[in-house]
Amino acid sequence: MNITGPAQPQYPASDASKIAAEGIREQLTRLDQNVAEVARGEASDALASGSRDRALVEQSEIVRAVRANARSLEASNQVIGTILDIKV
């Protein structure tokens, strides 16, 4: 017998899960860029206090967006788990 695939079937992630995971990745990238910008500004003392305030506000927005995407991902996974429980 020739088995070329994995032992368990691969189920594609739902669209909601994909969107939530992509949202988390985008926000983490945004956070990395934001932190690097603040670090560069502090190192060269070029970051004005208004810019620093903007960066901190933006970081708070990023954290909220990551949390929202994480909740969406969790809800999507719960729905998928419920569907699998019902079908099993």
PyMOL Python script that loads the backbone (N, CA, C, O; Angstrom):
from pymol import cmd

cmd.read_pdbstr("""\
ATOM      1  N   MET A   1       0.838  -1.166   0.000  1.00  0.00           N
ATOM      2  CA  MET A   1       0.000   0.000   0.000  1.00  0.00           C
ATOM      3  C   MET A   1       0.891   1.240   0.000  1.00  0.00           C
ATOM      4  O   MET A   1       1.869   1.308   0.746  1.00  0.00           O
ATOM      5  N   ASN A   2       0.557   2.203  -0.824  1.00  0.00           N
ATOM      6  CA  ASN A   2       1.330   3.420  -0.948  1.00  0.00           C
ATOM      7  C   ASN A   2       0.551   4.585  -0.344  1.00  0.00           C
ATOM      8  O   ASN A   2      -0.452   5.024  -0.907  1.00  0.00           O
ATOM      9  N   ILE A   3       1.013   5.083   0.800  1.00  0.00           N
ATOM     10  CA  ILE A   3       0.346   6.207   1.452  1.00  0.00           C
ATOM     11  C   ILE A   3       1.246   7.426   1.301  1.00  0.00           C
ATOM     12  O   ILE A   3       2.360   7.459   1.824  1.00  0.00           O
ATOM     13  N   THR A   4       0.757   8.410   0.591  1.00  0.00           N
ATOM     14  CA  THR A   4       1.575   9.591   0.338  1.00  0.00           C
ATOM     15  C   THR A   4       1.198  10.773   1.221  1.00  0.00           C
ATOM     16  O   THR A   4       1.990  11.704   1.365  1.00  0.00           O
ATOM     17  N   GLY A   5       0.003  10.757   1.817  1.00  0.00           N
ATOM     18  CA  GLY A   5      -0.456  11.889   2.620  1.00  0.00           C
ATOM     19  C   GLY A   5      -0.301  11.625   4.096  1.00  0.00           C
ATOM     20  O   GLY A   5       0.142  10.549   4.499  1.00  0.00           O
ATOM     21  N   PRO A   6      -0.664  12.605   4.906  1.00  0.00           N
ATOM     22  CA  PRO A   6      -0.587  12.443   6.355  1.00  0.00           C
ATOM     23  C   PRO A   6      -1.627  11.437   6.844  1.00  0.00           C
ATOM     24  O   PRO A   6      -2.601  11.152   6.148  1.00  0.00           O
ATOM     25  N   ALA A   7      -1.413  10.906   8.033  1.00  0.00           N
ATOM     26  CA  ALA A   7      -2.322   9.911   8.592  1.00  0.00           C
ATOM     27  C   ALA A   7      -3.688  10.500   8.875  1.00  0.00           C
ATOM     28  O   ALA A   7      -4.700   9.814   8.733  1.00  0.00           O
ATOM     29  N   GLN A   8      -3.733  11.766   9.276  1.00  0.00           N
ATOM     30  CA  GLN A   8      -5.004  12.414   9.544  1.00  0.00           C
ATOM     31  C   GLN A   8      -5.325  13.368   8.401  1.00  0.00           C
ATOM     32  O   GLN A   8      -4.426  13.999   7.845  1.00  0.00           O
ATOM     33  N   PRO A   9      -6.606  13.476   8.049  1.00  0.00           N
ATOM     34  CA  PRO A   9      -6.952  14.386   6.955  1.00  0.00           C
ATOM     35  C   PRO A   9      -6.677  15.831   7.338  1.00  0.00           C
ATOM     36  O   PRO A   9      -6.808  16.214   8.501  1.00  0.00           O
ATOM     37  N   GLN A  10      -6.302  16.613   6.366  1.00  0.00           N
ATOM     38  CA  GLN A  10      -6.060  18.032   6.599  1.00  0.00           C
ATOM     39  C   GLN A  10      -7.343  18.806   6.315  1.00  0.00           C
ATOM     40  O   GLN A  10      -7.890  18.727   5.216  1.00  0.00           O
ATOM     41  N   TYR A  11      -7.816  19.547   7.300  1.00  0.00           N
ATOM     42  CA  TYR A  11      -9.004  20.360   7.124  1.00  0.00           C
ATOM     43  C   TYR A  11      -8.561  21.798   6.912  1.00  0.00           C
ATOM     44  O   TYR A  11      -7.771  22.335   7.688  1.00  0.00           O
ATOM     45  N   PRO A  12      -9.074  22.416   5.859  1.00  0.00           N
ATOM     46  CA  PRO A  12      -8.684  23.807   5.632  1.00  0.00           C
ATOM     47  C   PRO A  12      -9.242  24.712   6.723  1.00  0.00           C
ATOM     48  O   PRO A  12     -10.339  24.482   7.233  1.00  0.00           O
ATOM     49  N   ALA A  13      -8.496  25.718   7.067  1.00  0.00           N
ATOM     50  CA  ALA A  13      -8.955  26.676   8.070  1.00  0.00           C
ATOM     51  C   ALA A  13     -10.114  27.475   7.492  1.00  0.00           C
ATOM     52  O   ALA A  13     -10.165  27.732   6.289  1.00  0.00           O
ATOM     53  N   SER A  14     -11.033  27.861   8.347  1.00  0.00           N
ATOM     54  CA  SER A  14     -12.160  28.652   7.886  1.00  0.00           C
ATOM     55  C   SER A  14     -11.681  30.031   7.462  1.00  0.00           C
ATOM     56  O   SER A  14     -10.594  30.468   7.840  1.00  0.00           O
ATOM     57  N   ASP A  15     -12.499  30.704   6.677  1.00  0.00           N
ATOM     58  CA  ASP A  15     -12.149  32.055   6.249  1.00  0.00           C
ATOM     59  C   ASP A  15     -11.987  32.974   7.456  1.00  0.00           C
ATOM     60  O   ASP A  15     -11.082  33.808   7.485  1.00  0.00           O
ATOM     61  N   ALA A  16     -12.855  32.826   8.444  1.00  0.00           N
ATOM     62  CA  ALA A  16     -12.766  33.677   9.638  1.00  0.00           C
ATOM     63  C   ALA A  16     -11.440  33.456  10.350  1.00  0.00           C
ATOM     64  O   ALA A  16     -10.813  34.413  10.804  1.00  0.00           O
ATOM     65  N   SER A  17     -11.013  32.217  10.451  1.00  0.00           N
ATOM     66  CA  SER A  17      -9.728  31.922  11.090  1.00  0.00           C
ATOM     67  C   SER A  17      -8.571  32.517  10.309  1.00  0.00           C
ATOM     68  O   SER A  17      -7.642  33.079  10.890  1.00  0.00           O
ATOM     69  N   LYS A  18      -8.632  32.393   8.993  1.00  0.00           N
ATOM     70  CA  LYS A  18      -7.568  32.938   8.146  1.00  0.00           C
ATOM     71  C   LYS A  18      -7.485  34.456   8.281  1.00  0.00           C
ATOM     72  O   LYS A  18      -6.398  35.023   8.392  1.00  0.00           O
ATOM     73  N   ILE A  19      -8.649  35.105   8.271  1.00  0.00           N
ATOM     74  CA  ILE A  19      -8.683  36.566   8.374  1.00  0.00           C
ATOM     75  C   ILE A  19      -8.155  37.010   9.736  1.00  0.00           C
ATOM     76  O   ILE A  19      -7.373  37.957   9.822  1.00  0.00           O
ATOM     77  N   ALA A  20      -8.580  36.327  10.803  1.00  0.00           N
ATOM     78  CA  ALA A  20      -8.130  36.690  12.155  1.00  0.00           C
ATOM     79  C   ALA A  20      -6.624  36.481  12.297  1.00  0.00           C
ATOM     80  O   ALA A  20      -5.932  37.331  12.856  1.00  0.00           O
ATOM     81  N   ALA A  21      -6.115  35.362  11.797  1.00  0.00           N
ATOM     82  CA  ALA A  21      -4.676  35.094  11.892  1.00  0.00           C
ATOM     83  C   ALA A  21      -3.881  36.117  11.086  1.00  0.00           C
ATOM     84  O   ALA A  21      -2.830  36.575  11.535  1.00  0.00           O
ATOM     85  N   GLU A  22      -4.366  36.474   9.916  1.00  0.00           N
ATOM     86  CA  GLU A  22      -3.693  37.484   9.097  1.00  0.00           C
ATOM     87  C   GLU A  22      -3.728  38.844   9.795  1.00  0.00           C
ATOM     88  O   GLU A  22      -2.754  39.596   9.751  1.00  0.00           O
ATOM     89  N   GLY A  23      -4.851  39.152  10.436  1.00  0.00           N
ATOM     90  CA  GLY A  23      -4.952  40.404  11.182  1.00  0.00           C
ATOM     91  C   GLY A  23      -3.941  40.475  12.313  1.00  0.00           C
ATOM     92  O   GLY A  23      -3.329  41.517  12.550  1.00  0.00           O
ATOM     93  N   ILE A  24      -3.771  39.362  13.005  1.00  0.00           N
ATOM     94  CA  ILE A  24      -2.776  39.314  14.086  1.00  0.00           C
ATOM     95  C   ILE A  24      -1.378  39.523  13.517  1.00  0.00           C
ATOM     96  O   ILE A  24      -0.594  40.298  14.065  1.00  0.00           O
ATOM     97  N   ARG A  25      -1.062  38.836  12.420  1.00  0.00           N
ATOM     98  CA  ARG A  25       0.264  38.997  11.796  1.00  0.00           C
ATOM     99  C   ARG A  25       0.505  40.452  11.372  1.00  0.00           C
ATOM    100  O   ARG A  25       1.587  40.996  11.593  1.00  0.00           O
ATOM    101  N   GLU A  26      -0.503  41.069  10.766  1.00  0.00           N
ATOM    102  CA  GLU A  26      -0.352  42.458  10.319  1.00  0.00           C
ATOM    103  C   GLU A  26      -0.110  43.394  11.497  1.00  0.00           C
ATOM    104  O   GLU A  26       0.737  44.284  11.422  1.00  0.00           O
ATOM    105  N   GLN A  27      -0.845  43.195  12.577  1.00  0.00           N
ATOM    106  CA  GLN A  27      -0.683  44.068  13.739  1.00  0.00           C
ATOM    107  C   GLN A  27       0.671  43.863  14.412  1.00  0.00           C
ATOM    108  O   GLN A  27       1.273  44.821  14.896  1.00  0.00           O
ATOM    109  N   LEU A  28       1.148  42.634  14.445  1.00  0.00           N
ATOM    110  CA  LEU A  28       2.467  42.385  15.033  1.00  0.00           C
ATOM    111  C   LEU A  28       3.570  43.022  14.191  1.00  0.00           C
ATOM    112  O   LEU A  28       4.548  43.536  14.733  1.00  0.00           O
ATOM    113  N   THR A  29       3.416  42.988  12.879  1.00  0.00           N
ATOM    114  CA  THR A  29       4.360  43.663  11.989  1.00  0.00           C
ATOM    115  C   THR A  29       4.321  45.167  12.239  1.00  0.00           C
ATOM    116  O   THR A  29       5.356  45.828  12.325  1.00  0.00           O
ATOM    117  N   ARG A  30       3.116  45.682  12.352  1.00  0.00           N
ATOM    118  CA  ARG A  30       2.935  47.112  12.632  1.00  0.00           C
ATOM    119  C   ARG A  30       3.578  47.498  13.972  1.00  0.00           C
ATOM    120  O   ARG A  30       4.212  48.547  14.090  1.00  0.00           O
ATOM    121  N   LEU A  31       3.404  46.635  14.970  1.00  0.00           N
ATOM    122  CA  LEU A  31       4.000  46.895  16.280  1.00  0.00           C
ATOM    123  C   LEU A  31       5.524  46.891  16.200  1.00  0.00           C
ATOM    124  O   LEU A  31       6.181  47.756  16.779  1.00  0.00           O
ATOM    125  N   ASP A  32       6.084  45.922  15.487  1.00  0.00           N
ATOM    126  CA  ASP A  32       7.542  45.871  15.313  1.00  0.00           C
ATOM    127  C   ASP A  32       8.064  47.159  14.674  1.00  0.00           C
ATOM    128  O   ASP A  32       9.072  47.714  15.111  1.00  0.00           O
ATOM    129  N   GLN A  33       7.367  47.626  13.636  1.00  0.00           N
ATOM    130  CA  GLN A  33       7.783  48.849  12.953  1.00  0.00           C
ATOM    131  C   GLN A  33       7.679  50.054  13.886  1.00  0.00           C
ATOM    132  O   GLN A  33       8.550  50.923  13.899  1.00  0.00           O
ATOM    133  N   ASN A  34       6.603  50.089  14.661  1.00  0.00           N
ATOM    134  CA  ASN A  34       6.382  51.187  15.581  1.00  0.00           C
ATOM    135  C   ASN A  34       7.453  51.231  16.666  1.00  0.00           C
ATOM    136  O   ASN A  34       7.992  52.293  16.977  1.00  0.00           O
ATOM    137  N   VAL A  35       7.751  50.075  17.235  1.00  0.00           N
ATOM    138  CA  VAL A  35       8.770  50.000  18.286  1.00  0.00           C
ATOM    139  C   VAL A  35      10.141  50.383  17.727  1.00  0.00           C
ATOM    140  O   VAL A  35      10.908  51.089  18.383  1.00  0.00           O
ATOM    141  N   ALA A  36      10.446  49.918  16.517  1.00  0.00           N
ATOM    142  CA  ALA A  36      11.728  50.266  15.893  1.00  0.00           C
ATOM    143  C   ALA A  36      11.822  51.770  15.650  1.00  0.00           C
ATOM    144  O   ALA A  36      12.882  52.368  15.834  1.00  0.00           O
ATOM    145  N   GLU A  37      10.716  52.377  15.237  1.00  0.00           N
ATOM    146  CA  GLU A  37      10.695  53.823  14.995  1.00  0.00           C
ATOM    147  C   GLU A  37      10.957  54.586  16.302  1.00  0.00           C
ATOM    148  O   GLU A  37      11.734  55.541  16.329  1.00  0.00           O
ATOM    149  N   VAL A  38      10.309  54.158  17.362  1.00  0.00           N
ATOM    150  CA  VAL A  38      10.511  54.812  18.662  1.00  0.00           C
ATOM    151  C   VAL A  38      11.950  54.625  19.121  1.00  0.00           C
ATOM    152  O   VAL A  38      12.572  55.567  19.612  1.00  0.00           O
ATOM    153  N   ALA A  39      12.484  53.414  18.966  1.00  0.00           N
ATOM    154  CA  ALA A  39      13.856  53.137  19.396  1.00  0.00           C
ATOM    155  C   ALA A  39      14.860  53.982  18.604  1.00  0.00           C
ATOM    156  O   ALA A  39      15.812  54.514  19.175  1.00  0.00           O
ATOM    157  N   ARG A  40      14.647  54.103  17.295  1.00  0.00           N
ATOM    158  CA  ARG A  40      15.550  54.936  16.475  1.00  0.00           C
ATOM    159  C   ARG A  40      15.479  56.394  16.921  1.00  0.00           C
ATOM    160  O   ARG A  40      16.499  57.076  17.024  1.00  0.00           O
ATOM    161  N   GLY A  41      14.264  56.856  17.184  1.00  0.00           N
ATOM    162  CA  GLY A  41      14.086  58.246  17.599  1.00  0.00           C
ATOM    163  C   GLY A  41      14.715  58.525  18.939  1.00  0.00           C
ATOM    164  O   GLY A  41      15.311  59.584  19.136  1.00  0.00           O
ATOM    165  N   GLU A  42      14.594  57.593  19.869  1.00  0.00           N
ATOM    166  CA  GLU A  42      15.187  57.791  21.191  1.00  0.00           C
ATOM    167  C   GLU A  42      16.702  57.728  21.125  1.00  0.00           C
ATOM    168  O   GLU A  42      17.390  58.449  21.848  1.00  0.00           O
ATOM    169  N   ALA A  43      17.223  56.868  20.263  1.00  0.00           N
ATOM    170  CA  ALA A  43      18.673  56.739  20.140  1.00  0.00           C
ATOM    171  C   ALA A  43      19.285  58.020  19.580  1.00  0.00           C
ATOM    172  O   ALA A  43      20.374  58.426  19.986  1.00  0.00           O
ATOM    173  N   SER A  44      18.578  58.650  18.647  1.00  0.00           N
ATOM    174  CA  SER A  44      19.119  59.869  18.041  1.00  0.00           C
ATOM    175  C   SER A  44      18.504  61.126  18.646  1.00  0.00           C
ATOM    176  O   SER A  44      18.835  62.242  18.246  1.00  0.00           O
ATOM    177  N   ASP A  45      17.608  60.939  19.609  1.00  0.00           N
ATOM    178  CA  ASP A  45      16.920  62.051  20.276  1.00  0.00           C
ATOM    179  C   ASP A  45      16.137  62.889  19.263  1.00  0.00           C
ATOM    180  O   ASP A  45      15.910  64.079  19.478  1.00  0.00           O
ATOM    181  N   ALA A  46      15.726  62.255  18.153  1.00  0.00           N
ATOM    182  CA  ALA A  46      15.016  62.976  17.102  1.00  0.00           C
ATOM    183  C   ALA A  46      13.501  62.861  17.240  1.00  0.00           C
ATOM    184  O   ALA A  46      12.760  63.534  16.523  1.00  0.00           O
ATOM    185  N   LEU A  47      13.043  62.025  18.142  1.00  0.00           N
ATOM    186  CA  LEU A  47      11.609  61.801  18.285  1.00  0.00           C
ATOM    187  C   LEU A  47      11.032  62.881  19.189  1.00  0.00           C
ATOM    188  O   LEU A  47      11.320  62.910  20.386  1.00  0.00           O
ATOM    189  N   ALA A  48      10.224  63.763  18.629  1.00  0.00           N
ATOM    190  CA  ALA A  48       9.598  64.825  19.409  1.00  0.00           C
ATOM    191  C   ALA A  48       8.576  64.220  20.361  1.00  0.00           C
ATOM    192  O   ALA A  48       8.095  63.108  20.144  1.00  0.00           O
ATOM    193  N   SER A  49       8.249  64.953  21.407  1.00  0.00           N
ATOM    194  CA  SER A  49       7.308  64.412  22.400  1.00  0.00           C
ATOM    195  C   SER A  49       5.950  64.120  21.768  1.00  0.00           C
ATOM    196  O   SER A  49       5.295  63.154  22.160  1.00  0.00           O
ATOM    197  N   GLY A  50       5.512  64.920  20.806  1.00  0.00           N
ATOM    198  CA  GLY A  50       4.247  64.654  20.109  1.00  0.00           C
ATOM    199  C   GLY A  50       4.302  63.354  19.330  1.00  0.00           C
ATOM    200  O   GLY A  50       3.328  62.602  19.295  1.00  0.00           O
ATOM    201  N   SER A  51       5.431  63.090  18.710  1.00  0.00           N
ATOM    202  CA  SER A  51       5.606  61.848  17.972  1.00  0.00           C
ATOM    203  C   SER A  51       5.629  60.657  18.920  1.00  0.00           C
ATOM    204  O   SER A  51       5.087  59.594  18.616  1.00  0.00           O
ATOM    205  N   ARG A  52       6.260  60.848  20.066  1.00  0.00           N
ATOM    206  CA  ARG A  52       6.316  59.777  21.064  1.00  0.00           C
ATOM    207  C   ARG A  52       4.907  59.465  21.565  1.00  0.00           C
ATOM    208  O   ARG A  52       4.540  58.301  21.720  1.00  0.00           O
ATOM    209  N   ASP A  53       4.119  60.518  21.815  1.00  0.00           N
ATOM    210  CA  ASP A  53       2.735  60.319  22.247  1.00  0.00           C
ATOM    211  C   ASP A  53       1.935  59.585  21.173  1.00  0.00           C
ATOM    212  O   ASP A  53       1.161  58.677  21.476  1.00  0.00           O
ATOM    213  N   ARG A  54       2.129  59.988  19.914  1.00  0.00           N
ATOM    214  CA  ARG A  54       1.437  59.333  18.805  1.00  0.00           C
ATOM    215  C   ARG A  54       1.819  57.859  18.735  1.00  0.00           C
ATOM    216  O   ARG A  54       0.968  56.999  18.511  1.00  0.00           O
ATOM    217  N   ALA A  55       3.096  57.577  18.928  1.00  0.00           N
ATOM    218  CA  ALA A  55       3.570  56.196  18.873  1.00  0.00           C
ATOM    219  C   ALA A  55       2.946  55.359  19.993  1.00  0.00           C
ATOM    220  O   ALA A  55       2.573  54.206  19.779  1.00  0.00           O
ATOM    221  N   LEU A  56       2.836  55.944  21.178  1.00  0.00           N
ATOM    222  CA  LEU A  56       2.230  55.206  22.292  1.00  0.00           C
ATOM    223  C   LEU A  56       0.744  54.968  22.063  1.00  0.00           C
ATOM    224  O   LEU A  56       0.223  53.903  22.394  1.00  0.00           O
ATOM    225  N   VAL A  57       0.069  55.947  21.505  1.00  0.00           N
ATOM    226  CA  VAL A  57      -1.352  55.776  21.181  1.00  0.00           C
ATOM    227  C   VAL A  57      -1.503  54.694  20.114  1.00  0.00           C
ATOM    228  O   VAL A  57      -2.388  53.843  20.202  1.00  0.00           O
ATOM    229  N   GLU A  58      -0.645  54.734  19.121  1.00  0.00           N
ATOM    230  CA  GLU A  58      -0.696  53.734  18.054  1.00  0.00           C
ATOM    231  C   GLU A  58      -0.434  52.334  18.617  1.00  0.00           C
ATOM    232  O   GLU A  58      -1.074  51.370  18.197  1.00  0.00           O
ATOM    233  N   GLN A  59       0.496  52.217  19.556  1.00  0.00           N
ATOM    234  CA  GLN A  59       0.756  50.914  20.164  1.00  0.00           C
ATOM    235  C   GLN A  59      -0.463  50.409  20.917  1.00  0.00           C
ATOM    236  O   GLN A  59      -0.754  49.213  20.890  1.00  0.00           O
ATOM    237  N   SER A  60      -1.178  51.301  21.586  1.00  0.00           N
ATOM    238  CA  SER A  60      -2.415  50.900  22.274  1.00  0.00           C
ATOM    239  C   SER A  60      -3.452  50.411  21.272  1.00  0.00           C
ATOM    240  O   SER A  60      -4.147  49.428  21.526  1.00  0.00           O
ATOM    241  N   GLU A  61      -3.559  51.098  20.129  1.00  0.00           N
ATOM    242  CA  GLU A  61      -4.489  50.676  19.080  1.00  0.00           C
ATOM    243  C   GLU A  61      -4.101  49.300  18.532  1.00  0.00           C
ATOM    244  O   GLU A  61      -4.964  48.460  18.276  1.00  0.00           O
ATOM    245  N   ILE A  62      -2.820  49.083  18.358  1.00  0.00           N
ATOM    246  CA  ILE A  62      -2.330  47.802  17.855  1.00  0.00           C
ATOM    247  C   ILE A  62      -2.691  46.678  18.826  1.00  0.00           C
ATOM    248  O   ILE A  62      -3.162  45.618  18.414  1.00  0.00           O
ATOM    249  N   VAL A  63      -2.467  46.918  20.110  1.00  0.00           N
ATOM    250  CA  VAL A  63      -2.784  45.896  21.122  1.00  0.00           C
ATOM    251  C   VAL A  63      -4.275  45.568  21.090  1.00  0.00           C
ATOM    252  O   VAL A  63      -4.656  44.399  21.153  1.00  0.00           O
ATOM    253  N   ARG A  64      -5.120  46.599  20.994  1.00  0.00           N
ATOM    254  CA  ARG A  64      -6.572  46.353  20.922  1.00  0.00           C
ATOM    255  C   ARG A  64      -6.938  45.550  19.677  1.00  0.00           C
ATOM    256  O   ARG A  64      -7.779  44.654  19.740  1.00  0.00           O
ATOM    257  N   ALA A  65      -6.311  45.866  18.550  1.00  0.00           N
ATOM    258  CA  ALA A  65      -6.599  45.145  17.308  1.00  0.00           C
ATOM    259  C   ALA A  65      -6.154  43.682  17.410  1.00  0.00           C
ATOM    260  O   ALA A  65      -6.857  42.786  16.941  1.00  0.00           O
ATOM    261  N   VAL A  66      -4.992  43.440  18.019  1.00  0.00           N
ATOM    262  CA  VAL A  66      -4.519  42.059  18.191  1.00  0.00           C
ATOM    263  C   VAL A  66      -5.481  41.292  19.085  1.00  0.00           C
ATOM    264  O   VAL A  66      -5.814  40.144  18.793  1.00  0.00           O
ATOM    265  N   ARG A  67      -5.929  41.910  20.167  1.00  0.00           N
ATOM    266  CA  ARG A  67      -6.875  41.242  21.072  1.00  0.00           C
ATOM    267  C   ARG A  67      -8.181  40.931  20.359  1.00  0.00           C
ATOM    268  O   ARG A  67      -8.740  39.849  20.540  1.00  0.00           O
ATOM    269  N   ALA A  68      -8.676  41.863  19.552  1.00  0.00           N
ATOM    270  CA  ALA A  68      -9.921  41.631  18.818  1.00  0.00           C
ATOM    271  C   ALA A  68      -9.761  40.485  17.827  1.00  0.00           C
ATOM    272  O   ALA A  68     -10.644  39.635  17.709  1.00  0.00           O
ATOM    273  N   ASN A  69      -8.639  40.458  17.119  1.00  0.00           N
ATOM    274  CA  ASN A  69      -8.388  39.367  16.174  1.00  0.00           C
ATOM    275  C   ASN A  69      -8.228  38.034  16.908  1.00  0.00           C
ATOM    276  O   ASN A  69      -8.672  36.997  16.415  1.00  0.00           O
ATOM    277  N   ALA A  70      -7.603  38.059  18.069  1.00  0.00           N
ATOM    278  CA  ALA A  70      -7.441  36.832  18.851  1.00  0.00           C
ATOM    279  C   ALA A  70      -8.803  36.304  19.309  1.00  0.00           C
ATOM    280  O   ALA A  70      -9.044  35.098  19.283  1.00  0.00           O
ATOM    281  N   ARG A  71      -9.694  37.214  19.732  1.00  0.00           N
ATOM    282  CA  ARG A  71     -11.042  36.784  20.123  1.00  0.00           C
ATOM    283  C   ARG A  71     -11.795  36.198  18.936  1.00  0.00           C
ATOM    284  O   ARG A  71     -12.510  35.206  19.080  1.00  0.00           O
ATOM    285  N   SER A  72     -11.637  36.808  17.763  1.00  0.00           N
ATOM    286  CA  SER A  72     -12.276  36.281  16.553  1.00  0.00           C
ATOM    287  C   SER A  72     -11.747  34.897  16.212  1.00  0.00           C
ATOM    288  O   SER A  72     -12.510  34.001  15.849  1.00  0.00           O
ATOM    289  N   LEU A  73     -10.437  34.729  16.332  1.00  0.00           N
ATOM    290  CA  LEU A  73      -9.818  33.437  16.057  1.00  0.00           C
ATOM    291  C   LEU A  73     -10.315  32.384  17.045  1.00  0.00           C
ATOM    292  O   LEU A  73     -10.622  31.257  16.657  1.00  0.00           O
ATOM    293  N   GLU A  74     -10.390  32.752  18.309  1.00  0.00           N
ATOM    294  CA  GLU A  74     -10.879  31.829  19.330  1.00  0.00           C
ATOM    295  C   GLU A  74     -12.329  31.433  19.062  1.00  0.00           C
ATOM    296  O   GLU A  74     -12.679  30.257  19.166  1.00  0.00           O
ATOM    297  N   ALA A  75     -13.168  32.400  18.721  1.00  0.00           N
ATOM    298  CA  ALA A  75     -14.575  32.111  18.437  1.00  0.00           C
ATOM    299  C   ALA A  75     -14.712  31.206  17.218  1.00  0.00           C
ATOM    300  O   ALA A  75     -15.522  30.279  17.212  1.00  0.00           O
ATOM    301  N   SER A  76     -13.923  31.475  16.194  1.00  0.00           N
ATOM    302  CA  SER A  76     -13.955  30.647  14.984  1.00  0.00           C
ATOM    303  C   SER A  76     -13.535  29.215  15.295  1.00  0.00           C
ATOM    304  O   SER A  76     -14.153  28.262  14.820  1.00  0.00           O
ATOM    305  N   ASN A  77     -12.488  29.069  16.090  1.00  0.00           N
ATOM    306  CA  ASN A  77     -12.026  27.731  16.458  1.00  0.00           C
ATOM    307  C   ASN A  77     -13.065  26.993  17.300  1.00  0.00           C
ATOM    308  O   ASN A  77     -13.221  25.780  17.165  1.00  0.00           O
ATOM    309  N   GLN A  78     -13.773  27.712  18.162  1.00  0.00           N
ATOM    310  CA  GLN A  78     -14.826  27.081  18.959  1.00  0.00           C
ATOM    311  C   GLN A  78     -15.962  26.598  18.073  1.00  0.00           C
ATOM    312  O   GLN A  78     -16.498  25.509  18.282  1.00  0.00           O
ATOM    313  N   VAL A  79     -16.326  27.398  17.094  1.00  0.00           N
ATOM    314  CA  VAL A  79     -17.400  27.002  16.166  1.00  0.00           C
ATOM    315  C   VAL A  79     -16.972  25.769  15.373  1.00  0.00           C
ATOM    316  O   VAL A  79     -17.751  24.829  15.211  1.00  0.00           O
ATOM    317  N   ILE A  80     -15.743  25.774  14.885  1.00  0.00           N
ATOM    318  CA  ILE A  80     -15.244  24.618  14.121  1.00  0.00           C
ATOM    319  C   ILE A  80     -15.224  23.385  15.027  1.00  0.00           C
ATOM    320  O   ILE A  80     -15.612  22.298  14.600  1.00  0.00           O
ATOM    321  N   GLY A  81     -14.777  23.547  16.266  1.00  0.00           N
ATOM    322  CA  GLY A  81     -14.756  22.430  17.207  1.00  0.00           C
ATOM    323  C   GLY A  81     -16.155  21.894  17.470  1.00  0.00           C
ATOM    324  O   GLY A  81     -16.352  20.682  17.556  1.00  0.00           O
ATOM    325  N   THR A  82     -17.134  22.797  17.598  1.00  0.00           N
ATOM    326  CA  THR A  82     -18.512  22.375  17.817  1.00  0.00           C
ATOM    327  C   THR A  82     -19.036  21.612  16.612  1.00  0.00           C
ATOM    328  O   THR A  82     -19.703  20.588  16.763  1.00  0.00           O
ATOM    329  N   ILE A  83     -18.742  22.098  15.433  1.00  0.00           N
ATOM    330  CA  ILE A  83     -19.179  21.413  14.210  1.00  0.00           C
ATOM    331  C   ILE A  83     -18.563  20.025  14.133  1.00  0.00           C
ATOM    332  O   ILE A  83     -19.249  19.061  13.795  1.00  0.00           O
ATOM    333  N   LEU A  84     -17.272  19.914  14.445  1.00  0.00           N
ATOM    334  CA  LEU A  84     -16.611  18.605  14.411  1.00  0.00           C
ATOM    335  C   LEU A  84     -17.198  17.684  15.465  1.00  0.00           C
ATOM    336  O   LEU A  84     -17.383  16.495  15.209  1.00  0.00           O
ATOM    337  N   ASP A  85     -17.498  18.216  16.656  1.00  0.00           N
ATOM    338  CA  ASP A  85     -18.120  17.395  17.710  1.00  0.00           C
ATOM    339  C   ASP A  85     -19.468  16.861  17.259  1.00  0.00           C
ATOM    340  O   ASP A  85     -19.802  15.708  17.530  1.00  0.00           O
ATOM    341  N   ILE A  86     -20.238  17.684  16.577  1.00  0.00           N
ATOM    342  CA  ILE A  86     -21.575  17.271  16.121  1.00  0.00           C
ATOM    343  C   ILE A  86     -21.454  16.209  15.041  1.00  0.00           C
ATOM    344  O   ILE A  86     -22.233  15.256  15.036  1.00  0.00           O
ATOM    345  N   LYS A  87     -20.510  16.343  14.137  1.00  0.00           N
ATOM    346  CA  LYS A  87     -20.354  15.396  13.027  1.00  0.00           C
ATOM    347  C   LYS A  87     -19.732  14.086  13.453  1.00  0.00           C
ATOM    348  O   LYS A  87     -19.913  13.081  12.766  1.00  0.00           O
ATOM    349  N   VAL A  88     -19.009  14.052  14.554  1.00  0.00           N
ATOM    350  CA  VAL A  88     -18.312  12.834  14.977  1.00  0.00           C
ATOM    351  C   VAL A  88     -19.239  11.870  15.603  1.00  0.00           C
ATOM    352  O   VAL A  88     -18.820  10.790  16.018  1.00  0.00           O
TER     353      VAL A  88
END
""", "prot")
cmd.dss("prot")
cmd.show_as("cartoon", "prot")
cmd.util.cbc("prot")
cmd.orient("prot")
